[in-house]
Amino acid sequence: MKNYIKLALVVLFFLGWNSCKKTSNALTKYTVPEYWDYQPSWSHDGKKIVFASTRNSHPTQNLFRMNADGSDIQQLTFLKEGWGNSFPTCSPDGTKIAFISDQGDGMRSLFMMDTDGSDVRMLSQEEDVLVSQVVFSLDGKYIYAEVQNKNGSDIYNFHVETGEKSQVTYFDWGVGNPSLHPNGKLLAFNSGRYGNPEIEVLNLETGTLERITESWSDDGAPVWSADGKFIYFYSNKDEPKYEIYRIEVATKKWQRITDSPNWDLEARVSPDGKYLTFHSSRIGRNSIVVTNLEGKNRKTLTNLEITPFVNITKEESLEKAIAAYPKAILDSLNTHYVFEEELLGLADELIEANRNVETKEVLDYIREYVNTEHFPDMTIEQYQKLNVEVPLSQSQFFQLILEEGVEKGQTVFDELKEKYKDWIFFNDYEMLMLAYWYHFQGKYKSSIGLLHMNLELYPQSYQTYHDLGQSHEANGELEIALKFYKKASELDTISWYGTHARSKVEELGARVEDKSEP
């Protein structure tokens, strides 16, 4: 379900950038790399951040290290194929990095290496399959990790010298993503006991288990605060996208930390307890971000190479920025959502500076040239600030649905679709998530209404047909469900949705046939 469109950034070499500033006729060389940055982890002293990335080896992940301000990025591992390396975590003494890797052969195992990328060695056994975040014990002698088994998965610890493993949890429902309390006595993890991912805490001394979160949502990747009073995690509790939250363990009081247009995931608390780092798709694809503990003073550390175009536009003009870029590169740049995000940020700056004419030029450029076919038109709210007549934005439209109901949303949708025929005001995936939210609460008719709206803008969305099948089936309308499952299976011959739809066609076909017999 997390299939966001692949995005790209543009690198403008430093010398070329200097020459561009001198004259708009000097065309420099550009490259368009494809990469995503994931799963940041602090070094023991908080001066470095280690993270996984597909840069230089897309789509294979490797590990990188940078200063905490985003400078001096260094590649540590160099796999060229397979799933790659992920979930790095630094040892308490700062000498080692533990991580999960398939080393190109598809089997995800536990590895450890020196912080400079040398002395890579496998700790787990060949039969062990590991899938999520890992954490060192306080003394650095053991690594806690999720290992798949007959129950789904349990937490084991591995001795860093011998690789000897010992089972820590013995549950029937599957647990993962371990995080160790600063006192070393409490282990937080994700639990599958309640159907959806929740967070529980195990007392390693007494064996008692405490449920921390209790919601319908997916609550994942827990990590303790430095003082042990809070657990940070990601959740889609308040809307159909993942944000960073924290919960006070003693009171079970939730607090939302981030509010991003896209996803914020897998937070880590700095050793001094003052900062968070996490990966975010706010600028279009995953980048590494640092904020304070309240989610404020947000600083994006990676995937910012596109800024020269924005700077030329701000300091000189949009016309000169366009002239500074070769047409082939600019055409490629216009196909990437991250470019729109950067230009939207510029539009906000221009609005604050009361440069309304330049703001409208930038927004008109986005509307005319930047491809937003699969995303809601993000210029809407900026146009509204200029008093230009435009439809509702995605957030405004969804808020209306949540406050006034799906029927009202359908009425407004029909009016907007008729009046603004060439505007895309909500994203396919976000609408699917909103519909799923209603489905999960048993409001199947509302879910069905939203999915039909989605089909009007995205008539080839196989997931929409699949989800319509699910909601109609849950609502007892088997014949209608069968029709939508059949359509999903025709449109999708590759992913899980098509496979599941085909199994449902077989199952419901037999049930409908049995029901029709006298």
C-alpha positions in Angstrom: 0.0 0.0 0.0 3.0 2.2 0.4 3.6 2.7 -3.3 4.5 6.3 -3.7 5.8 7.4 -7.1 9.6 7.3 -7.6 11.0 10.7 -7.6 14.3 12.4 -8.6 16.5 15.3 -7.7 18.9 17.4 -9.7 22.6 18.0 -8.8 24.1 21.2 -10.0 27.9 21.1 -9.7 29.4 23.9 -7.6 31.6 25.4 -10.3 28.7 25.4 -12.7 26.5 27.1 -10.2 29.0 29.9 -9.7 29.1 30.4 -13.5 25.3 30.4 -13.6 25.2 33.3 -11.1 27.5 35.3 -13.4 25.5 34.9 -16.6 22.2 33.1 -17.4 23.6 32.0 -20.7 26.2 29.7 -19.2 24.7 26.3 -19.2 26.2 23.8 -16.8 26.1 20.0 -16.6 23.4 18.3 -14.5 22.7 14.8 -13.4 19.5 13.3 -12.3 20.2 10.6 -9.6 17.5 8.3 -8.3 17.8 7.5 -4.6 15.9 7.4 -1.3 17.3 7.8 2.2 16.0 5.7 5.2 16.3 4.7 8.8 18.7 7.3 10.4 20.4 6.4 13.7 22.5 8.6 16.0 26.1 7.8 16.8 26.9 7.3 20.5 28.0 10.9 21.0 25.3 12.5 18.7 27.8 13.9 16.3 27.1 11.6 13.4 24.0 10.0 11.8 24.2 6.7 10.1 21.5 5.9 7.5 20.5 3.6 4.7 20.2 4.9 1.2 19.8 3.8 -2.4 22.2 6.5 -3.7 24.9 5.2 -6.0 23.2 1.7 -6.2 19.4 2.3 -6.7 17.3 0.3 -5.8 19.8 -1.6 -3.6 20.3 0.0 -0.2 23.7 0.8 1.3 24.8 2.4 4.6 26.1 6.0 4.8 27.4 8.2 7.6 27.2 12.0 7.8 27.7 14.8 10.4 24.6 15.6 12.4 24.2 18.8 10.3 24.0 16.8 7.1 27.6 17.6 5.9 30.4 15.2 4.9 28.3 12.2 3.7 30.5 9.1 3.4 29.5 5.7 1.9 30.2 2.8 4.2 29.0 -0.3 2.3 29.0 -1.0 -1.4 26.5 -3.7 -2.4 25.3 -3.5 -6.0 22.4 -5.9 -6.0 19.7 -7.4 -3.8 17.7 -5.8 -1.1 20.9 -4.4 0.5 21.6 -3.1 4.0 19.2 -1.4 6.4 18.2 -0.6 10.0 21.7 0.5 11.1 22.3 1.1 14.8 25.5 2.3 16.6 27.0 0.5 19.6 27.2 2.3 23.0 31.0 2.7 22.8 30.9 4.1 19.2 33.1 1.4 17.6 30.5 -0.8 15.8 27.4 -0.6 13.6 24.9 -3.4 13.6 22.5 -3.7 10.7 20.3 -6.1 8.7 21.5 -7.2 5.3 20.9 -9.8 2.6 24.4 -9.2 1.1 22.9 -9.6 -2.3 21.5 -13.2 -1.8 18.0 -12.3 -0.6 18.3 -13.8 3.0 18.1 -11.0 5.6 20.6 -11.6 8.4 22.2 -9.7 11.3 25.6 -8.2 10.5 28.0 -6.0 12.4 31.0 -3.9 11.2 33.4 -1.2 12.4 32.1 2.4 12.1 34.3 3.0 9.0 32.6 0.1 7.2 35.5 -2.4 7.7 35.5 -5.8 9.3 31.9 -6.8 8.2 30.8 -10.1 9.7 27.5 -12.0 10.0 26.3 -12.7 13.6 23.1 -14.6 12.9 22.8 -18.1 11.5 21.9 -18.8 7.9 18.4 -20.0 8.9 17.6 -16.8 10.8 15.5 -14.3 8.9 15.6 -10.7 10.4 13.3 -7.9 9.2 13.2 -4.8 11.5 15.2 -2.5 13.7 17.8 -3.8 16.1 19.3 -2.4 19.4 22.4 -3.0 21.5 22.3 -3.8 25.1 23.6 -1.1 27.4 27.0 -2.8 27.8 27.2 -3.4 24.1 27.7 -7.1 24.5 24.3 -8.2 23.0 22.1 -7.1 20.1 18.3 -7.5 20.4 16.6 -8.4 17.1 13.4 -9.7 15.6 13.8 -13.2 14.1 11.0 -14.9 12.2 9.8 -18.2 13.5 6.7 -20.4 13.5 4.7 -17.9 15.5 5.5 -15.1 13.1 8.5 -13.6 14.9 10.0 -13.2 18.4 12.8 -11.1 20.0 16.2 -12.8 20.4 19.5 -11.4 21.6 22.8 -12.2 19.8 26.2 -12.1 21.5 28.4 -9.6 19.5 31.5 -11.8 19.8 30.2 -15.3 19.3 26.9 -14.7 17.5 25.3 -17.1 20.0 21.6 -16.3 20.2 19.1 -16.6 23.0 15.3 -16.3 22.8 13.9 -13.4 24.8 10.1 -13.5 24.0 7.9 -16.5 23.6 4.6 -15.2 22.2 2.1 -16.7 19.9 1.2 -13.5 18.0 4.5 -12.1 16.6 6.6 -9.2 17.9 9.3 -7.0 16.5 11.1 -3.6 16.3 12.7 -3.9 19.8 13.9 -0.8 21.7 15.7 -1.0 25.1 14.8 1.4 27.9 17.8 3.6 29.2 17.7 1.5 32.4 18.2 -1.7 30.4 15.3 -3.5 32.2 12.4 -2.7 29.9 12.0 -3.8 26.3 9.5 -2.0 24.1 8.4 -3.6 20.8 5.6 -3.9 18.3 3.0 -6.6 19.1 0.6 -8.4 16.7 -1.5 -9.6 19.6 -4.4 -7.3 18.9 -4.7 -7.6 15.1 -3.2 -4.3 14.2 0.4 -3.3 15.3 0.4 -2.0 18.9 3.2 -1.2 21.3 3.9 -3.3 24.4 6.7 -3.2 27.0 8.3 -6.3 28.6 10.0 -6.2 32.0 13.1 -8.3 31.4 13.5 -9.0 35.1 9.9 -10.0 36.1 8.5 -11.1 32.7 5.5 -8.8 33.1 4.0 -7.3 29.9 2.3 -3.9 29.7 0.2 -2.7 26.7 1.2 0.9 25.9 -0.9 1.9 22.8 -4.5 0.9 22.3 -6.0 2.1 19.0 -7.3 1.0 15.7 -4.2 2.3 14.0 -0.8 1.0 13.0 1.6 2.0 15.7 5.2 1.1 14.8 8.9 1.3 15.4 8.9 2.4 19.1 12.0 4.1 20.6 12.5 5.3 24.2 13.2 8.9 25.1 16.5 9.6 26.8 14.8 9.9 30.2 12.7 6.7 29.7 9.4 8.6 30.3 8.2 8.6 26.7 8.1 6.3 23.7 8.3 7.8 20.2 6.8 5.9 17.3 5.0 6.4 14.0 1.2 6.0 13.6 -1.7 6.7 11.3 -4.0 7.3 14.3 -5.4 10.8 13.3 -5.4 10.5 9.5 -4.6 8.2 6.6 -0.8 8.8 6.7 2.0 8.1 9.1 3.3 10.8 11.4 5.6 10.7 14.5 3.9 10.6 17.9 5.0 10.1 21.4 3.2 8.6 24.4 3.9 9.1 28.0 4.3 5.6 29.4 2.9 6.4 32.9 -0.3 8.1 31.7 -0.7 6.6 28.2 -1.2 10.2 26.9 -0.5 10.6 23.2 1.1 13.7 21.6 1.4 14.2 17.9 4.9 15.4 17.0 4.9 15.9 13.2 2.4 17.1 10.6 3.8 16.4 7.2 2.0 16.4 3.8 3.4 12.9 3.3 5.0 10.3 5.7 7.3 10.7 8.7 8.7 7.4 9.9 11.1 5.6 12.3 12.2 8.3 14.7 15.4 8.1 16.8 16.2 10.2 19.9 19.6 11.8 20.1 21.9 10.6 23.0 21.5 14.0 24.8 17.8 13.7 24.6 17.3 17.0 22.7 16.6 16.0 19.1 14.8 13.6 16.9 15.9 12.2 13.5 13.7 10.3 11.2 13.1 9.7 7.5 10.4 11.7 5.8 8.8 11.8 2.3 7.8 15.5 2.9 9.8 16.7 -0.1 8.5 13.9 -2.4 10.8 11.0 -1.6 12.6 9.9 1.6 15.1 12.3 3.1 16.7 12.5 6.5 15.2 15.1 8.9 16.2 16.5 12.3 13.8 18.3 14.7 13.6 19.1 18.4 11.6 16.8 20.6 8.4 18.7 19.8 8.8 18.3 16.0 9.8 22.0 15.7 12.9 23.6 14.0 12.7 21.0 11.3 15.8 20.7 9.1 16.0 18.4 6.1 19.6 17.1 5.8 19.5 15.1 2.6 18.0 15.3 -0.9 18.3 19.1 -1.3 20.4 19.4 -4.4 17.6 21.1 -6.4 18.0 24.4 -4.6 20.0 26.3 -7.3 17.0 26.6 -9.6 15.0 28.0 -6.6 17.8 30.4 -5.7 18.1 31.8 -9.2 14.3 32.3 -9.3 14.3 34.0 -5.9 17.4 36.2 -6.5 16.9 37.0 -10.1 13.8 35.7 -12.0 12.0 32.6 -13.1 12.9 33.4 -16.6 16.6 33.4 -15.9 16.4 30.1 -13.9 14.7 28.4 -16.9 17.4 29.8 -19.2 20.2 28.5 -16.9 19.0 24.9 -17.3 19.4 22.8 -20.5 16.0 21.9 -21.9 16.4 18.1 -21.6 17.3 18.4 -17.9 14.5 20.9 -17.2 12.0 18.6 -19.0 13.2 15.7 -16.8 13.1 17.9 -13.7 9.5 18.9 -14.5 8.4 15.3 -14.2 9.4 15.0 -10.5 7.2 15.8 -7.6 10.1 17.0 -5.5 10.6 19.9 -7.9 7.0 21.0 -7.2 7.7 20.8 -3.4 10.7 23.1 -3.7 8.8 25.6 -5.9 5.9 25.6 -3.5 8.3 26.5 -0.7 9.6 29.3 -2.8 6.0 30.5 -3.4 5.4 30.6 0.3 8.6 32.8 0.7 7.4 35.1 -2.1 3.9 35.4 -0.5 5.4 36.4 2.8 7.5 39.0 1.0 4.4 40.4 -0.7 5.9 39.5 -4.1 2.6 38.4 -5.5 3.4 38.8 -9.2 6.4 36.6 -8.9 4.4 34.1 -6.8 1.7 33.8 -9.5 4.5 33.2 -12.1 5.9 30.4 -10.1 2.4 28.8 -9.4 1.5 29.2 -13.1 4.7 27.5 -14.1 4.0 24.5 -11.8 0.4 24.2 -13.2 1.6 24.3 -16.8 4.9 22.4 -16.7 5.3 20.3 -13.6 3.7 16.9 -13.9 1.2 16.3 -11.0 -0.9 13.6 -12.6 -0.8 11.3 -9.6 -0.8 13.9 -6.9 -3.2 16.5 -5.7 -2.6 20.0 -7.1 -0.5 21.5 -4.3 -0.7 25.0 -5.7 -4.3 25.4 -4.6 -3.7 26.8 -1.1 -1.1 29.2 -2.4 -3.5 30.5 -5.1 -6.1 30.9 -2.4 -3.7 33.3 -0.6 -3.5 35.4 -3.8 -7.4 35.4 -3.9 -7.4 33.4 -7.1 -10.5 31.3 -7.6 -9.5 27.6 -7.3 -11.1 24.4 -5.9 -10.7 23.0 -2.4 -7.2 21.6 -1.5 -6.9 17.9 -0.6 -6.7 18.8 3.1 -9.7 21.1 2.9 -11.7 18.5 1.0 -10.8 15.7 3.4 -11.6 17.9 6.4 -15.0 18.6 4.9 -15.7 14.9 4.6 -14.6 14.2 8.2 -16.7 17.0 9.6 -19.8 16.9 7.4 -19.9 13.3 6.0 -19.3 11.4 2.8 -22.6 12.4 1.3 -21.7 16.1 1.6 -18.3 15.3 0.2 -19.9 13.6 -2.8 -22.0 16.7 -3.5 -19.0 19.0 -3.3 -16.9 16.6 -5.3 -19.4 16.6 -8.1 -19.5 20.4 -8.1 -15.7 20.7 -8.1 -15.3 18.1 -10.9 -17.7 19.9 -13.1 -16.3 23.4 -12.5 -12.5 22.5 -12.4 -12.2 19.8 -15.0 -8.4 19.9 -15.3 -7.6 20.1 -11.5 -6.5 17.1 -9.4 -7.5 17.9 -5.9 -6.8 14.7 -4.1 -4.3 11.9 -4.4 -5.2 8.3 -5.3 -3.4 6.8 -2.4 -4.5 9.3 0.2 -8.1 8.7 -0.7 -7.6 5.0 -0.5 -6.2 5.4 3.0 -9.2 7.6 4.0 -11.6 5.0 2.6 -9.7 2.2 4.5 -10.1 4.3 7.7 -13.9 4.3 7.3 -13.8 0.6 6.3 -11.8 -0.3 9.5 -14.5 1.4 11.6 -17.2 -0.7 10.0 -18.6 2.3 8.0 -18.7 0.3 4.7 -21.1 2.6 2.8 -18.9 5.6 3.5 -15.9 3.7 2.4 -17.7 2.6 -0.8 -18.7 6.2 -1.5 -15.1 7.5 -1.2 -13.8 4.7 -3.4 -16.3 5.5 -6.2 -15.1 9.2 -6.1 -11.6 7.9 -6.4 -12.5 5.9 -9.5 -13.8 9.0 -11.2 -10.4 10.6 -11.1 -8.4 7.3 -11.3 -10.4 4.9 -13.4 -7.5 2.5 -13.8 -6.7 2.2 -10.1 -6.7 -1.6 -9.5 -6.4 -1.1 -5.8 -9.6 1.0 -5.8 -11.4 -1.9 -7.5 -9.9 -4.3 -5.0 -10.9 -2.2 -2.0 -14.4 -1.8 -3.4 -14.6 -5.6 -3.5 -13.6 -5.7 0.2 -16.0 -3.1 1.4 -19.0 -4.6 -0.6 -18.1 -8.0 0.7 -17.9 -6.7 4.3 -21.3 -5.1 3.7 -22.8 -8.4 2.6 -23.1 -7.5 -1.1 -21.3 -10.5 -2.5 -22.4 -10.3 -6.1 -21.2 -6.6 -6.3 -18.0 -7.5 -4.5 -17.4 -10.2 -7.0 -17.7 -7.8 -9.9 -15.1 -5.4 -8.4 -12.7 -8.2 -7.5 -12.9 -9.4 -11.1 -12.0 -6.0 -12.4 -9.1 -5.7 -10.0 -7.7 -9.1 -11.1 -7.9 -8.0 -14.8 -6.1 -4.7 -14.2 -3.4 -6.1 -11.8 -1.4 -9.2 -12.8 1.6 -8.4 -10.7 1.0 -7.2 -7.1 -0.7 -8.6 -4.0 -4.0 -6.9 -4.8 -4.4 -8.8 -8.1 -3.4 -12.1 -6.4 -5.8 -11.5 -3.5 -8.6 -10.4 -5.9 -8.2 -13.6 -7.9 -8.5 -15.7 -4.8 -11.6 -13.8 -3.8 -13.1 -14.3 -7.3 -12.8 -18.0 -6.8 -14.1 -18.0 -3.2 -17.0 -15.6 -3.8 -17.9 -17.2 -7.1 -18.5 -20.5 -5.3 -20.5 -18.8 -2.5 -22.7 -16.8 -4.9 -23.3 -19.9 -7.0 -24.3 -21.9 -3.9 -26.6 -19.1 -2.8 -28.4 -19.0 -6.1 -29.2 -22.7 -6.1 -32.8 -23.6 -5.1 
